[in-house]
Structure formats: structure tokens, C-alpha cells
Amino acid sequence: TADLAFVKWVPDDRLSLRAGRIGSDVMMLADSRLVGYSYLTVRPSVDFFGSLFFSSFDGGDASLTLPLGGGLIRSKVFAGKIQEKAPGAPGLWDTSGSFLYGGVVDYFSGPWQFRISSSNIQYSNDLNFKFLTDNLYDLSDLTGISSARSAADAIATKDTNSHYYSLGSVYDQGPLHIEIAVIRICQETATFQDSESGYLLAGYRINTITPYIGISRWTTIKEDGTTGLPDELALSGDTLDLRPLNEAYQTILNASAANQTTTTLGVRWDVRPQIALKAQWDSIHADEKSRFPYTNARDTDWNGRTDVISLSMDLIF
């Protein structure tokens, strides 16, 4: 499927209307994060953008740009439906038809850009937790323990919302380039933990060479929950071992946990117009219980420390 395909109408210099498949504007620079040449680093900050699982939506947006205080203020509203599948431990999560809406306000003044944004996603489908939720519903009916049913309801994603609130700023003039952004995400489902993240990036151009340094941080707020079921249940003369079920439920609550800091050092060489070579070192320091960015990591084989060395060539044409 196409990543972007839209029609645009600009009735005058102030107003712009678009309809079709549009890049997401949930976070600063999010709509161009698939175009490697457009940003300074090898990749956008994983700590900041890692929770944004979609890159586009089908719908429309409208933006109005007006002069204000020696600069320009641009307001944008957008709405549409996501048409993507997100991978995860339970398998692919089909988010097709999830409704997205939000607004963005940018202010441009000389070398500065400031942005504030708010967005909301209402999910169209549940993750594949049926193997667990069916057992919880059955045991709740069988034992009368209502907390088991409440626990199953809590990890539903269908018709729940994720709320994104973001602030950011970019300074770009002469040799100096600075980016800073923060975001808070509030979840209505216990499957995803509320999170806060941010990053700071600075680069200094020396002719065609731009060394840069950055730091980012991603933390989540732990979901507290329990099935309310005992680890062992006496039933009709038999003893049921419910430890695997209780442990599976806690695994789901903890699967989106993140608690990590990444330090970045790199250099970009603009070899010629439209071609850039980049080398980058990322040093990741995480709590060993930080799971969301590394869904296949286990306590026995990862201590939360990772170094990543990257080389890339980006070009546009």
C-alpha cells in the first residue's frame, strides 16, 4: 500500500486543505520520519518516537497560517482512520479503522519553530488475548470472583483511547541546529502503560560536516492490576494450578514497560547536495525490566545495556 497519496488545495496563501493518505502529525517531525535525509541523525529518537506505531492515516487536514508578532502562526486540525498493523508478542494487531483526530499549533520566528499538539486515537480492535480473557471470564462465572472479569475487561483495547500531548522546538541557523521535544501519552487500556519521553539533540555544521550529540529518556508508569484469583483453586475435588494464568496476566501488564536513557554521538557528512553519509553511536542504559522497545528480551539474556553503531547513506531525488 502507498505510504502517502493525497490531493492538496490551496485557495490562498493562508489556507491549505488536504485529503487522502497523509503523514501523521502527532509529534514534531513525525510526518517526515521515514525520509532519512530530512533529519540530522541516522534515525529519529527511538525513545521519543518508539510509541508511535503508525506513519500515516486516511482522512484530511486543514491548516491556516497567519502573521503574528513578527512571525507566523500555523494552526492545523486533522482527522481520519489508521490503516496499519502493529507487530507484538501476541502477533499482529490490526488497527485498521482506528479513528485518529487532533490539532497542532506551530509558531515560526526567524530560526525558531515551536509546536504544541494534542491527538487522540480510538482503537477499532482488540489484541489477540482471547486465550487469556476467555479463561478469566469462565473462572469468574464459575467462582463468582468478579475481579477476574474486571481484569479481562481492563486489557481490552477495542473502543479505548490513547491521548497524545506534545511540546517541541527546533532552532536552525548558521552552523547551529538544536531540537528538543517532550510528550506524554495517557492510555485507557491496561495493556499499555502511560508514558513520558523526550529528547535533546544538538549539531554544529563545519562546512559539509556536522557532528552532533543527543540524549533521550523514555519512562512509563507501571500498571497495577491482578486477576484476584488464587494460585491454586480447589474445584470439584481437583486442584487447579492458576499460576500460569496469573503470570500471563502480569506479563501483559508489564510488556509495555519502558525505563531507559539513550546517549547519542554521531557525525553527518553532506557529500554533495541530496546525498548524506552518517555514522552514529547510541549507548542505551535501561532498567532490565524495560520491555516495550525490546519485546523478545528475557531477564536471563539482557541486562538493559546496549551499544548500537550505525552507518547509513541517505539520498533524495
DRENVEX-653279 format. One record per atom (N, C-alpha, C, CB): x, y, z. Coordinates in steps of 0.05 Angstrom, whole numbers, padded with zeros to 5 digits, always signed. Glycine has a CB too. Example, Ala and Ser with C-alpha at 12.3 -4.5 7.8 and 13.67 -1.06 7.14 Angstrom:
BEGIN
+00264-00114+00156
+00246-00090+00156
+00264-00066+00156
+00226-00089+00181
+00257-00045+00142
+00273-00021+00143
+00258+00001+00157
+00282-00012+00114
% end
This chain:
BEGIN
+00017-00024+00000
+00000+00000+00000
+00018+00025+00000
-00019+00000+00024
+00007+00047-00010
+00022+00072-00011
+00024+00084+00016
+00009+00092-00031
+00047+00095+00023
+00051+00109+00048
+00037+00136+00048
+00081+00112+00055
+00040+00150+00026
+00027+00177+00023
+00015+00179-00004
+00048+00199+00028
-00009+00189-00006
-00022+00194-00031
-00046+00213-00026
-00032+00167-00045
-00043+00238-00032
-00064+00257-00025
-00067+00279-00046
-00059+00270+00002
-00089+00293-00045
-00093+00317-00062
-00093+00341-00043
-00120+00315-00078
-00083+00363-00053
-00080+00387-00037
-00092+00411-00052
-00050+00393-00031
-00107+00427-00038
-00119+00451-00049
-00110+00475-00032
-00150+00449-00050
-00099+00495-00044
-00090+00520-00031
-00106+00543-00043
-00059+00524-00033
-00129+00549-00031
-00145+00571-00043
-00132+00598-00040
-00172+00571-00029
-00115+00602-00020
-00099+00627-00018
-00075+00620-00001
-00116+00651-00005
-00058+00640+00003
-00032+00636+00017
-00036+00628+00046
-00015+00660+00015
-00059+00631+00057
-00063+00626+00086
-00075+00598+00091
-00082+00647+00097
-00090+00588+00073
-00106+00564+00078
-00096+00541+00060
-00135+00569+00073
-00093+00517+00072
-00086+00493+00058
-00104+00470+00066
-00056+00486+00063
-00114+00456+00047
-00132+00433+00052
-00121+00408+00038
-00161+00439+00042
-00120+00386+00052
-00111+00361+00041
-00130+00338+00047
-00083+00354+00052
-00131+00318+00028
-00148+00295+00032
-00134+00271+00019
-00176+00299+00021
-00135+00248+00033
-00122+00224+00022
-00107+00209+00044
-00104+00231-00001
-00085+00197+00037
-00067+00184+00056
-00046+00204+00064
-00055+00157+00045
-00046+00213+00089
-00030+00236+00098
-00011+00226+00120
-00048+00258+00108
+00013+00238+00121
+00032+00232+00142
+00022+00242+00169
+00059+00245+00136
+00027+00226+00190
+00017+00233+00216
+00032+00257+00228
+00019+00209+00235
+00018+00275+00241
+00029+00299+00253
+00026+00298+00283
+00016+00324+00242
+00025+00274+00295
+00021+00271+00323
+00043+00283+00340
+00017+00241+00330
+00068+00280+00330
+00091+00291+00344
+00107+00309+00324
+00109+00268+00355
+00124+00326+00335
+00141+00343+00319
+00159+00325+00302
+00158+00362+00336
+00160+00331+00276
+00177+00317+00256
+00167+00289+00250
+00205+00316+00265
+00144+00281+00261
+00135+00253+00257
+00127+00248+00229
+00112+00248+00275
+00117+00268+00214
+00107+00263+00187
+00130+00260+00167
+00090+00286+00178
+00155+00265+00175
+00177+00261+00156
+00198+00241+00167
+00191+00288+00151
+00190+00225+00187
+00210+00208+00200
+00218+00184+00183
+00200+00198+00226
+00204+00179+00160
+00211+00157+00142
+00230+00167+00120
+00187+00145+00130
+00236+00193+00120
+00254+00204+00099
+00280+00210+00113
+00242+00231+00086
+00300+00192+00111
+00324+00194+00126
+00340+00219+00121
+00341+00171+00120
+00340+00229+00097
+00355+00253+00091
+00345+00278+00105
+00355+00258+00060
+00320+00277+00114
+00307+00301+00125
+00315+00307+00153
+00277+00299+00123
+00327+00288+00167
+00335+00293+00195
+00365+00289+00198
+00319+00275+00214
+00375+00300+00219
+00404+00301+00224
+00416+00274+00230
+00411+00320+00246
+00403+00258+00245
+00414+00233+00256
+00409+00209+00237
+00402+00227+00283
+00420+00186+00244
+00415+00162+00228
+00386+00155+00229
+00432+00139+00238
+00374+00157+00252
+00345+00151+00255
+00333+00170+00275
+00342+00121+00265
+00307+00174+00274
+00294+00190+00295
+00297+00176+00322
+00264+00194+00288
+00295+00192+00343
+00299+00181+00370
+00279+00158+00376
+00296+00203+00391
+00290+00135+00382
+00272+00112+00389
+00257+00117+00415
+00289+00086+00391
+00271+00130+00434
+00257+00135+00459
+00233+00154+00456
+00277+00148+00479
+00235+00172+00436
+00213+00191+00432
+00192+00181+00414
+00225+00217+00422
+00200+00170+00391
+00181+00161+00370
+00173+00132+00373
+00193+00166+00343
+00186+00117+00391
+00181+00088+00393
+00152+00080+00398
+00198+00076+00414
+00137+00097+00412
+00109+00090+00418
+00090+00097+00396
+00101+00105+00443
+00100+00110+00375
+00083+00118+00352
+00084+00096+00331
+00091+00145+00340
+00064+00078+00331
+00066+00054+00314
+00056+00058+00286
+00050+00032+00327
+00045+00081+00279
+00034+00085+00252
+00048+00110+00240
+00003+00089+00253
+00049+00111+00213
+00062+00133+00200
+00044+00150+00183
+00084+00122+00182
+00019+00140+00179
+00001+00155+00162
-00028+00148+00169
+00006+00150+00132
-00047+00163+00158
-00075+00157+00162
-00091+00165+00138
-00086+00171+00188
-00114+00154+00134
-00132+00161+00112
-00153+00181+00122
-00146+00136+00100
-00152+00205+00111
-00170+00226+00121
-00163+00253+00109
-00170+00227+00151
-00164+00273+00125
-00159+00300+00115
-00148+00318+00137
-00184+00312+00103
-00137+00341+00128
-00129+00361+00147
-00133+00389+00135
-00099+00357+00156
-00134+00409+00152
-00137+00436+00144
-00118+00453+00161
-00166+00446+00146
-00102+00470+00148
-00084+00488+00163
-00088+00517+00154
-00055+00479+00159
-00085+00534+00174
-00088+00563+00170
-00063+00577+00181
-00114+00574+00184
-00050+00593+00164
-00026+00607+00172
-00031+00637+00171
-00003+00600+00153
-00023+00650+00194
-00028+00679+00196
-00003+00692+00209
-00053+00685+00214
+00002+00718+00202
+00024+00732+00215
+00017+00738+00244
+00030+00758+00200
+00038+00737+00262
+00034+00743+00290
+00061+00751+00302
+00022+00718+00305
+00062+00775+00313
+00086+00784+00328
+00112+00782+00313
+00087+00769+00353
+00113+00788+00288
+00138+00786+00273
+00144+00758+00263
+00160+00794+00290
+00126+00739+00268
+00130+00712+00258
+00104+00702+00245
+00138+00693+00281
+00102+00676+00243
+00078+00663+00231
+00067+00642+00250
+00084+00651+00203
+00041+00642+00253
+00028+00621+00269
+00011+00604+00250
+00011+00633+00292
+00015+00578+00253
+00000+00559+00236
-00016+00540+00253
+00019+00543+00217
-00042+00539+00248
-00059+00520+00263
-00069+00499+00244
-00084+00536+00276
-00069+00474+00254
-00078+00452+00237
-00096+00434+00253
-00053+00437+00225
-00117+00424+00240
-00134+00403+00251
-00134+00380+00231
-00163+00413+00257
-00136+00356+00242
-00136+00333+00224
-00154+00311+00236
-00107+00322+00220
-00163+00293+00219
-00179+00270+00227
-00179+00249+00205
-00209+00279+00233
-00181+00224+00213
-00182+00203+00194
-00179+00176+00208
-00159+00206+00174
-00174+00155+00192
-00172+00128+00203
-00145+00116+00196
-00195+00111+00192
-00133+00102+00215
-00108+00088+00212
-00113+00062+00197
-00094+00083+00239
-00095+00055+00179
-00098+00030+00164
-00072+00014+00165
-00106+00036+00134
-00063+00007+00190
-00038-00007+00193
-00040-00030+00212
-00016+00013+00202
-00020-00048+00211
-00018-00070+00230
+00007-00066+00246
-00019-00098+00215
+00005-00070+00272
+00028-00067+00290
+00037-00094+00301
+00021-00047+00313
+00063-00101+00299
+00072-00126+00309
+00075-00125+00340
+00099-00134+00297
+00073-00148+00352
+00076-00151+00381
+00078-00180+00389
+00053-00137+00396
+00082-00184+00415
+00085-00212+00425
+00061-00229+00420
+00090-00211+00455
+00036-00219+00421
+00013-00236+00416
+00008-00240+00386
-00012-00224+00428
+00024-00228+00369
+00020-00229+00340
+00013-00201+00329
-00002-00249+00332
+00005-00200+00304
-00002-00175+00292
-00028-00164+00303
-00005-00178+00261
-00027-00138+00309
-00051-00124+00319
-00061-00107+00296
-00044-00106+00345
-00084-00114+00286
-00096-00099+00264
-00111-00074+00275
-00116-00118+00248
-00099-00051+00269
-00111-00026+00278
-00127-00013+00256
-00089-00007+00288
-00132-00027+00234
-00147-00015+00212
-00174-00005+00221
-00150-00036+00189
-00180+00020+00214
-00205+00031+00222
-00205+00047+00248
-00226+00010+00224
-00181+00047+00262
-00179+00062+00286
-00181+00092+00279
-00153+00056+00301
-00197+00107+00295
-00202+00135+00289
-00182+00153+00302
-00231+00142+00298
-00170+00170+00286
-00150+00189+00296
-00160+00218+00291
-00123+00185+00282
-00156+00235+00311
-00162+00264+00307
-00144+00280+00325
-00193+00270+00312
-00140+00305+00318
-00123+00322+00335
-00118+00349+00323
-00097+00308+00339
-00101+00364+00336
-00095+00391+00327
-00066+00398+00333
-00113+00411+00340
-00055+00416+00318
-00027+00425+00320
-00026+00455+00318
-00009+00411+00299
-00010+00468+00334
-00004+00497+00331
+00026+00501+00330
-00017+00513+00355
+00035+00513+00308
+00064+00519+00304
+00068+00549+00304
+00074+00506+00277
+00090+00558+00314
+00098+00586+00312
+00126+00587+00301
+00096+00600+00340
+00129+00602+00279
+00155+00605+00265
+00164+00634+00269
+00153+00597+00235
+00189+00637+00279
+00200+00664+00282
+00230+00662+00277
+00194+00675+00311
+00239+00673+00254
+00267+00671+00247
+00277+00642+00247
+00284+00687+00267
+00298+00635+00262
+00308+00608+00262
+00292+00589+00280
+00337+00608+00271
+00272+00599+00294
+00258+00583+00314
+00231+00571+00302
+00252+00599+00338
+00225+00547+00311
+00199+00535+00307
+00190+00524+00334
+00199+00514+00284
+00166+00531+00342
+00154+00520+00367
+00129+00505+00360
+00149+00543+00388
+00124+00483+00374
+00100+00468+00368
+00087+00457+00393
+00106+00444+00349
+00060+00458+00393
+00044+00444+00414
+00023+00428+00399
+00031+00465+00434
+00018+00403+00408
-00001+00386+00393
-00016+00368+00413
+00013+00369+00372
-00040+00361+00405
-00056+00342+00420
-00070+00324+00401
-00076+00358+00439
-00070+00298+00406
-00082+00279+00388
-00095+00256+00404
-00061+00267+00368
-00114+00243+00391
-00128+00221+00403
-00133+00198+00383
-00156+00231+00415
-00128+00174+00392
-00134+00150+00376
-00154+00133+00390
-00107+00134+00370
-00175+00125+00377
-00194+00106+00387
-00191+00080+00372
-00224+00116+00386
-00183+00058+00385
-00176+00033+00372
-00201+00017+00363
-00159+00016+00390
-00198+00005+00340
-00220-00010+00328
-00221-00039+00336
-00219-00007+00299
-00198-00050+00345
-00197-00079+00350
-00181-00085+00376
-00184-00094+00327
-00186-00109+00387
-00171-00118+00409
-00146-00132+00400
-00188-00138+00426
-00126-00134+00418
-00103-00151+00413
-00112-00180+00417
-00079-00144+00432
-00095-00198+00409
-00102-00226+00410
-00096-00238+00437
-00087-00242+00388
-00113-00230+00457
-00111-00241+00484
-00134-00260+00491
-00109-00218+00504
-00147-00270+00470
-00171-00286+00474
-00165-00311+00491
-00183-00295+00448
-00141-00322+00487
-00133-00346+00503
-00134-00341+00533
-00106-00356+00494
-00128-00316+00540
-00128-00309+00569
-00155-00299+00578
-00106-00288+00574
-00167-00281+00563
-00192-00269+00572
-00215-00289+00574
-00200-00246+00553
-00215-00308+00555
-00237-00329+00557
-00235-00344+00583
-00235-00348+00533
-00210-00351+00591
-00207-00366+00617
-00214-00349+00640
-00178-00375+00620
-00208-00323+00639
-00215-00305+00661
-00245-00302+00664
-00202-00278+00657
-00259-00299+00641
-00288-00297+00642
-00301-00323+00653
-00299-00291+00614
-00291-00346+00644
-00302-00372+00653
-00297-00376+00682
-00289-00395+00637
-00273-00370+00692
-00267-00373+00720
-00283-00354+00737
-00238-00370+00726
-00288-00330+00727
-00304-00310+00742
-00333-00321+00745
-00304-00283+00728
-00344-00332+00724
-00371-00343+00725
-00372-00367+00743
-00381-00351+00697
-00351-00383+00743
-00350-00408+00758
-00346-00404+00788
-00328-00426+00748
-00330-00384+00795
-00323-00380+00823
-00337-00356+00835
-00293-00376+00825
-00348-00338+00819
-00360-00314+00830
-00340-00293+00837
-00377-00321+00854
-00315-00296+00829
-00294-00276+00834
-00296-00255+00812
-00265-00289+00836
-00309-00233+00818
-00314-00213+00797
-00289-00199+00787
-00333-00192+00808
-00268-00199+00804
-00243-00185+00795
-00230-00199+00771
-00223-00185+00818
-00235-00225+00767
-00225-00238+00743
-00238-00227+00718
-00230-00268+00745
-00263-00222+00719
-00277-00209+00696
-00267-00181+00692
-00307-00210+00700
-00263-00166+00714
-00253-00139+00711
-00225-00138+00700
-00253-00125+00739
-00209-00158+00707
-00182-00160+00696
-00182-00164+00666
-00166-00182+00710
-00200-00182+00657
-00203-00187+00628
-00212-00162+00614
-00222-00210+00623
-00231-00147+00625
-00241-00123+00613
-00219-00102+00611
-00265-00112+00628
-00201-00101+00631
-00181-00080+00633
-00161-00081+00610
-00167-00082+00659
-00156-00105+00599
-00135-00108+00578
-00148-00106+00550
-00120-00134+00582
-00173-00101+00549
-00185-00096+00522
-00175-00071+00510
-00217-00096+00525
-00171-00070+00484
-00163-00046+00471
-00185-00034+00453
-00138-00051+00454
-00204-00051+00444
-00225-00041+00426
-00241-00020+00440
-00243-00065+00418
-00245+00003+00426
-00261+00026+00435
-00247+00041+00458
-00288+00016+00444
-00222+00034+00464
-00207+00051+00484
-00191+00071+00468
-00189+00033+00501
-00180+00091+00483
-00167+00114+00471
-00138+00117+00481
-00182+00139+00476
-00121+00126+00464
-00094+00136+00472
-00094+00166+00466
-00072+00122+00456
-00085+00182+00487
-00084+00211+00484
-00055+00220+00484
-00099+00224+00508
-00048+00235+00463
-00020+00245+00460
-00020+00275+00464
-00010+00238+00431
-00001+00284+00482
+00003+00313+00487
+00033+00319+00483
-00007+00321+00515
+00040+00337+00465
+00068+00341+00458
+00075+00370+00456
+00074+00327+00432
+00100+00376+00464
+00112+00403+00461
+00139+00399+00448
+00115+00418+00488
+00147+00418+00430
+00173+00415+00417
+00183+00442+00406
+00172+00395+00395
+00209+00443+00401
+00221+00467+00389
+00245+00459+00373
+00228+00487+00411
+00250+00474+00351
+00273+00470+00334
+00286+00497+00329
+00266+00456+00307
+00313+00498+00332
+00328+00522+00325
+00348+00514+00303
+00343+00534+00350
+00348+00529+00281
+00365+00522+00258
+00374+00548+00245
+00351+00503+00238
+00399+00556+00250
+00410+00580+00237
+00441+00578+00237
+00401+00606+00252
+00452+00585+00214
+00481+00584+00211
+00491+00556+00217
+00494+00604+00231
+00511+00553+00233
+00522+00526+00238
+00507+00510+00259
+00551+00528+00246
+00489+00523+00274
+00477+00510+00298
+00449+00499+00292
+00476+00530+00321
+00445+00474+00301
+00419+00461+00298
+00413+00448+00325
+00419+00440+00275
+00389+00455+00337
+00381+00444+00362
+00352+00435+00361
+00385+00465+00385
+00346+00412+00372
+00318+00402+00374
+00313+00394+00402
+00314+00378+00354
+00289+00399+00412
+00281+00390+00438
+00251+00385+00437
+00288+00411+00461
+00242+00362+00449
+00214+00356+00448
+00207+00337+00471
+00206+00342+00421
+00183+00339+00481
+00173+00322+00503
+00144+00313+00495
+00173+00336+00530
+00136+00290+00506
+00109+00280+00500
+00100+00264+00524
+00109+00263+00474
+00074+00265+00529
+00061+00248+00549
+00038+00234+00535
+00050+00265+00573
+00036+00208+00540
+00015+00191+00528
-00001+00178+00550
+00027+00169+00509
-00027+00183+00550
-00045+00172+00570
-00062+00150+00557
-00063+00194+00583
-00063+00127+00570
-00077+00103+00559
-00102+00097+00575
-00058+00079+00558
-00123+00088+00561
-00147+00079+00575
-00147+00048+00579
-00171+00087+00559
-00129+00034+00566
-00127+00005+00570
-00103-00002+00586
-00126-00009+00542
-00106-00023+00603
-00083-00031+00620
-00062-00046+00603
-00093-00050+00642
-00068-00053+00578
-00048-00066+00561
-00024-00048+00556
-00061-00074+00535
-00029-00021+00555
-00007-00002+00550
-00004+00016+00575
-00012+00015+00525
+00020+00020+00584
+00026+00037+00606
+00027+00066+00597
+00051+00029+00620
+00017+00084+00613
+00022+00113+00608
+00052+00118+00606
+00009+00131+00631
+00059+00137+00589
+00088+00141+00585
+00094+00171+00582
+00098+00126+00561
+00120+00177+00588
+00131+00204+00584
+00158+00200+00571
+00133+00220+00611
+00164+00217+00551
+00190+00215+00538
+00198+00242+00527
+00189+00194+00515
+00224+00244+00521
+00234+00269+00510
+00262+00265+00499
+00233+00291+00530
+00271+00285+00484
+00299+00284+00474
+00309+00312+00469
+00300+00267+00448
+00336+00313+00470
+00350+00338+00464
+00373+00331+00444
+00361+00352+00490
+00374+00345+00422
+00394+00339+00401
+00407+00366+00393
+00381+00324+00377
+00433+00366+00390
+00448+00390+00381
+00469+00382+00361
+00460+00405+00405
+00470+00397+00339
+00491+00393+00319
+00504+00419+00311
+00478+00379+00294
+00529+00417+00302
+00544+00441+00294
+00557+00437+00267
+00565+00449+00315
+00549+00452+00247
+00559+00448+00219
+00587+00461+00216
+00540+00460+00199
+00605+00446+00205
+00631+00456+00197
+00635+00449+00168
+00655+00443+00215
+00628+00469+00151
+00627+00464+00122
+00606+00442+00116
+00655+00456+00110
+00615+00419+00105
+00596+00397+00099
+00594+00376+00121
+00605+00384+00073
+00609+00380+00143
+00609+00361+00165
+00594+00372+00188
+00639+00354+00174
+00576+00355+00200
+00560+00363+00223
+00562+00342+00245
+00531+00368+00215
+00580+00346+00264
+00579+00329+00288
+00555+00336+00305
+00605+00331+00305
+00544+00315+00319
+00520+00320+00335
+00521+00303+00360
+00495+00315+00319
+00507+00312+00380
+00504+00297+00406
+00476+00299+00415
+00524+00309+00427
+00466+00278+00428
+00438+00279+00437
+00434+00261+00462
+00420+00270+00415
+00413+00266+00476
+00405+00249+00498
+00374+00247+00498
+00415+00261+00525
+00364+00224+00504
+00335+00219+00505
+00328+00202+00528
+00325+00206+00478
+00303+00204+00537
+00293+00189+00560
+00265+00180+00555
+00295+00207+00586
+00259+00155+00563
+00232+00143+00560
+00225+00128+00585
+00231+00125+00535
+00203+00136+00598
+00194+00122+00622
+00164+00117+00620
+00201+00138+00647
+00155+00096+00634
+00127+00090+00635
+00118+00088+00665
+00120+00064+00620
+00092+00090+00669
+00081+00088+00696
+00068+00061+00698
+00060+00111+00701
+00078+00045+00717
+00070+00017+00719
+00040+00013+00724
+00086+00003+00742
+00029-00005+00710
+00001-00012+00713
-00001-00032+00737
-00011-00024+00687
-00017-00025+00757
-00022-00044+00779
-00049-00058+00773
-00023-00029+00806
-00048-00084+00774
-00072-00099+00770
-00068-00129+00777
-00081-00097+00741
-00089-00142+00782
-00088-00171+00789
-00114-00184+00780
-00083-00175+00819
-00112-00210+00775
-00136-00224+00768
-00154-00229+00792
-00129-00251+00755
-00142-00228+00816
-00157-00234+00841
-00161-00263+00845
-00184-00221+00840
-00150-00280+00827
-00152-00309+00830
-00129-00320+00846
-00154-00322+00802
-00134-00341+00863
-00112-00353+00878
-00094-00369+00858
-00123-00372+00900
-00070-00374+00867
-00052-00390+00851
-00061-00419+00848
-00024-00389+00862
-00076-00428+00868
-00087-00455+00868
-00117-00454+00876
-00072-00475+00887
-00133-00468+00861
-00162-00467+00866
-00173-00495+00868
-00176-00452+00843
-00185-00501+00891
-00198-00527+00895
-00226-00527+00882
-00200-00534+00925
-00230-00546+00864
-00255-00546+00849
-00264-00574+00843
-00252-00530+00822
-00287-00582+00854
-00298-00609+00849
-00278-00631+00856
-00307-00612+00820
-00264-00627+00878
-00245-00647+00887
-00218-00646+00873
-00257-00674+00882
-00215-00629+00853
-00190-00626+00840
-00178-00599+00847
-00193-00628+00809
-00151-00596+00844
-00137-00571+00849
-00127-00560+00822
-00114-00575+00869
-00136-00537+00815
-00127-00524+00791
-00103-00506+00797
-00150-00508+00778
-00082-00508+00781
-00059-00491+00783
-00063-00466+00765
-00033-00506+00775
-00069-00444+00778
-00074-00419+00764
-00050-00401+00762
-00097-00405+00777
-00027-00410+00771
-00003-00393+00770
+00004-00385+00741
+00021-00408+00781
+00003-00403+00721
+00009-00395+00694
-00010-00373+00684
+00008-00419+00675
-00035-00375+00691
-00054-00355+00682
-00048-00328+00696
-00083-00364+00688
-00043-00328+00722
-00037-00303+00736
-00011-00291+00726
-00035-00308+00766
+00009-00307+00720
+00034-00297+00710
+00031-00286+00682
+00055-00320+00710
+00014-00299+00665
+00010-00289+00638
-00003-00261+00639
-00008-00308+00622
-00022-00257+00658
-00035-00231+00661
-00015-00210+00669
-00057-00233+00681
+00003-00216+00688
+00023-00197+00696
+00043-00191+00673
+00039-00207+00721
+00049-00211+00657
+00066-00207+00634
+00055-00186+00615
+00072-00233+00619
+00029-00187+00610
+00015-00168+00593
+00017-00140+00605
-00014-00176+00588
+00012-00138+00631
+00013-00111+00644
+00041-00099+00642
+00004-00113+00673
+00062-00117+00643
+00089-00107+00643
+00102-00105+00615
+00106-00125+00660
+00088-00115+00595
+00100-00117+00568
+00106-00090+00556
+00083-00132+00550
+00092-00069+00564
+00096-00042+00552
+00113-00025+00570
+00070-00029+00546
+00126-00037+00590
+00143-00021+00608
+00168-00011+00594
+00151-00038+00632
+00175+00014+00599
+00200+00026+00588
+00212+00044+00609
+00194+00042+00562
+00238+00041+00612
+00253+00058+00631
+00282+00059+00622
+00251+00047+00661
+00287+00077+00603
+00314+00077+00591
+00322+00105+00583
+00314+00059+00567
+00349+00108+00582
+00362+00133+00573
+00381+00126+00551
+00376+00147+00596
+00381+00141+00529
+00400+00137+00507
+00417+00161+00502
+00384+00129+00481
+00443+00157+00501
+00462+00178+00495
+00472+00173+00466
+00486+00180+00515
+00472+00194+00450
+00478+00192+00421
+00501+00210+00414
+00454+00198+00404
+00520+00199+00399
+00542+00214+00387
+00543+00207+00357
+00570+00209+00401
+00546+00226+00340
+00547+00220+00312
+00558+00242+00295
+00520+00213+00302
+00561+00237+00269
+00571+00257+00250
+00556+00252+00224
+00602+00256+00247
+00549+00274+00211
+00536+00273+00185
+00554+00288+00165
+00508+00287+00186
+00558+00276+00142
+00574+00288+00121
+00557+00290+00096
+00600+00270+00114
+00551+00315+00089
+00536+00320+00064
+00555+00320+00041
+00520+00347+00066
+00558+00296+00029
+00578+00292+00009
+00574+00310-00015
+00577+00262+00000
+00549+00313-00022
+00540+00331-00044
+00511+00336-00040
+00546+00319-00072
+00500+00356-00053
+00471+00361-00050
+00454+00336-00055
+00461+00383-00069
+00437+00329-00036
+00418+00307-00037
+00431+00280-00029
+00407+00305-00065
+00456+00280-00020
+00468+00255-00010
+00482+00261+00017
+00488+00244-00031
+00476+00244+00037
+00488+00247+00063
+00497+00220+00074
+00468+00261+00083
+00522+00220+00084
+00532+00197+00098
+00531+00203+00128
+00561+00190+00089
+00524+00182+00144
+00522+00186+00173
+00535+00163+00188
+00492+00190+00181
+00548+00169+00210
+00558+00149+00228
+00549+00156+00256
+00590+00146+00227
+00540+00136+00271
+00527+00143+00297
+00532+00120+00317
+00497+00147+00293
+00536+00129+00343
+00538+00110+00365
+00516+00117+00385
+00566+00111+00378
+00500+00097+00392
+00479+00100+00413
+00486+00082+00437
+00451+00093+00401
+00487+00094+00460
+00491+00079+00485
+00465+00079+00501
+00515+00091+00501
+00453+00056+00503
+00427+00053+00516
+00431+00041+00544
+00408+00035+00499
+00421+00056+00564
+00421+00047+00592
+00392+00044+00601
+00437+00066+00610
+00384+00020+00605
+00356+00015+00612
+00354-00002+00637
+00342+00001+00589
+00332+00000+00651
+00325-00019+00672
+00321-00046+00658
+00299-00010+00688
+00330-00067+00671
+00328-00093+00658
+00299-00103+00656
+00344-00114+00673
+00281-00089+00669
+00252-00095+00665
+00240-00079+00643
+00238-00090+00692
+00255-00061+00630
+00245-00046+00608
+00240-00064+00584
+00265-00023+00600
+00215-00067+00577
+00207-00088+00558
+00197-00077+00531
+00187-00105+00570
+00184-00054+00531
+00170-00046+00506
+00187-00044+00482
+00155-00021+00511
+00211-00031+00484
+00227-00029+00460
+00240-00055+00451
+00249-00008+00464
+00241-00075+00469
+00256-00100+00464
+00238-00123+00472
+00283-00101+00479
+00218-00129+00456
+00197-00148+00464
+00207-00177+00466
+00174-00147+00444
+00230-00183+00454
+00240-00211+00455
+00261-00214+00476
+00250-00219+00428
+00268-00193+00491
+00289-00195+00511
+00279-00210+00535
+00299-00167+00519
+00296-00226+00547
+00289-00240+00572
+00308-00232+00594
+00291-00271+00567
+00299-00235+00619
+00315-00227+00642
+00342-00241+00642
+00300-00233+00668
+00344-00265+00631
+00368-00281+00632
+00389-00273+00611
+00362-00310+00630
+00381-00258+00591
+00400-00253+00569
+00403-00223+00563
+00391-00267+00544
+00392-00205+00579
+00395-00177+00574
+00394-00161+00600
+00372-00166+00555
+00415-00146+00605
+00417-00131+00630
+00409-00102+00627
+00444-00133+00641
+00398-00094+00603
+00389-00067+00599
+00410-00049+00587
+00380-00056+00624
+00434-00059+00581
+00455-00043+00570
+00460-00052+00541
+00481-00045+00587
+00460-00033+00523
+00464-00039+00494
+00479-00016+00481
+00437-00044+00480
+00498-00023+00464
+00511-00003+00447
+00505-00010+00418
+00542-00003+00452
+00497+00011+00403
+00490+00007+00375
+00507+00026+00358
+00459+00013+00370
+00521+00015+00339
+00537+00030+00320
+00524+00028+00292
+00567+00020+00319
+00519+00051+00280
+00504+00052+00255
+00519+00068+00234
+00476+00064+00259
+00518+00059+00209
+00527+00073+00186
+00505+00075+00166
+00553+00060+00174
+00501+00097+00153
+00479+00099+00134
+00486+00119+00111
+00453+00108+00147
+00473+00115+00089
+00474+00135+00067
+00446+00141+00060
+00490+00124+00043
+00439+00167+00061
+00412+00176+00054
+00413+00194+00030
+00399+00191+00078
+00394+00191+00012
+00393+00208-00012
+00364+00214-00019
+00408+00195-00035
+00361+00236-00032
+00335+00243-00043
+00338+00250-00073
+00323+00268-00028
+00317+00247-00088
+00319+00252-00117
+00292+00260-00127
+00329+00226-00133
% end
